Amino acid sequence: MSALSDLRKTIAALRAPGGCPWDQVQTHATLTRCLIDEASELLDTIDRLDMPHMREELGDVLMQVVFHAQLAEEAGHFDLEAVAREANDKLVRRHPHVFGDGAKLGTADDVVVKWEQIKAQEKKNGPAQSGVFKDLPPRLPALMFAEAVWKQIEKKELPADGVVDVAQVRALGARLDEASLGKILFELTAAARAKGLDPEGALRLHATQVMRDVEARLPAASA
C-alpha cells in the first residue's frame, strides 16, 4: 500500500463514525483558512530553501487536497483518483511537445505561449467570463492580483494610458531590481501601517478600479 493510499484511508477514518469530532464537522468552506495557512507556510520554506520543513509543509498542503477530495467523494461528486487523473490529463494535453506531435519548443517562453494557446481552446469550467479581463481568483493576494491585471493590459494591448501612468511604469521598471523592489514595497507597507491604512486592501481596490476604468474605455462589443 502506498503512503498516499495510507493518507487517504486515515482521513476517511477521521471522517467516519467513531472518528474525530473536529474532522467530522469540517466542510469545504471551513477548511479554506487551513489551506491558505498551509500554503503560506510552504511558501516560507521555499523562500528559505528549508528542505526538511518543505517536505513537512508539502505534506500539510497535500493533506488539505486529500481532505477536500474526501468531502467531495462523500457527497458523490468526485474522488482523489479523479482529481489526480484530471491533473495528469491536463499536463499531457498542454505539453504536446513532450507527449504529442514531437514538435519541440526551444525556450520556457515558447512553452508558456503554447500552454496559453491550448488553454484558450479548452472548455472553461466555472462561471462564464465577463468583460475583457481574464477572470482572476477572488482570493488571489493583492500583489498577484495587480500583477495579473497589468499582465492582461499588456497582453491584450488594452487602452490603459490615462488610467495608469504607463510612461512612469516603464521608467520605474527600467530602474528596478529585486533588492530595490523589495525595499520599496517594504517601506510602502510600513508607511501604510504607520498611517493606519490597509495596503492589501488599498492595492486590491485600486487594481479593481483600473480594470473597471480600462473596460469603460472599450467599445461595447469588446467588453
Buried (B, 14 or more C-beta within 10 A) or exposed (E): EEEEEEBBEBBBEBBEEEBEEEBEEBEEEEBEEBBEEBBEBBEEBEEEEEEEBBEEBBEBBBBBBBBBBBBBBEEEEEBBEEBEEEEEEEEEBBBBBEEEEEEEBEEEEEBEEBEEEBEEEEEEEEEEEEEBBEEBEEEBBBBEBBEBBBEBBEEBEBBBEEBBEBEEBEEEEEEEEEEEEEEEEEEBBEEBEEEEEEBBEEBBEBBBEBBEBBBEBBEEEEE
